[in-house]
Amino acid sequence: MNASGDCLVDYVGRFESFNQAVQLATQRIGMQCNEIPHLNASDISWHSLLDQESCEWIADIYKEDIIAFGYKPEDAFCVKG
């Protein structure tokens, strides 16, 4: 995003669908990519490592990005029950 709020790229992949995003991006530039292995996976959700105040602080800092990419602050960064 530039200062005017315009997206400067033609594709933005999402972490939630990382393998599909990488496959689409590499196809667009004429390459092929097999599934990317998930190394060093953890059983701990990062949500559980942050308290409510930290989540709200992060959501405030990245508010413009969260909105620009179609996320809701409460879904993206707040502690899950």
N, C-alpha and C positions, 0 to 999 in steps of 0.2 A: 504494500500500500504506500502510496506517496502522500505528501502533505495535504493533497486535495481529497484523499480518500479513494483514489482510483487504484484498482488492482493492476499491478504491473506485469503479471504473468497470466498465461492462458489456462493454467491448471494448478489447483492446490489440492494435494492429497491429504487425507485425514489419517491420523494415527490409529483411530478405531478400526480402520480397514487398510492397514499398512501394506499387506501383501498385494491386495488389489490395486492400491494406489501406485505402488512401484511397478507392477506389471503394466498398468495403463501408461504411466510416464515413459517407461522404456520402449513400449510399442510405438508411442508417438514420435520417438526419435530413431526408430528403425532398429531397435535392439530387442533381444528376447531375454527375459529373466525368469528363472524358475523360482519356486517358493523360497523365501528367505527364512532361514532357521531362527527360532526365538531362543537365543542363548541367555544364560543367567536369569531365567525366569524366576519370579518369586511368588510365593503363596500369599504374600501380604499386599493388600491394596494400599496404594499411596494415599488414598483418602483417609485411611485410619491413622496415618502418621501426622496429620495436621489437625489442630484444634479449630474451632469456629472462627476465632479472631484471625488466625492465619489465612483461612480460606477466604474470608471477606477482604483481607488485605490484598491477596493475590487477585481476586476478582476485580477489585478497584483499580489496581495497576494495569491489568490487561482488559479492562472494560471495552475499549474501542475494538480490539481484536476479537474478543468474544462475540460482540454484536456483529461485526463485519463478516465473520465466518459462520454465522447462523447458530451459535450456541447461546444458551441461557446461563447467566452466571451461577444460578443455583444448581444447574445440572453439571456444569463444568468444574467448579471448584469447591463447592461446599460439602461439608462432612455428611456422609451418608449414615443414617440411623444405625 
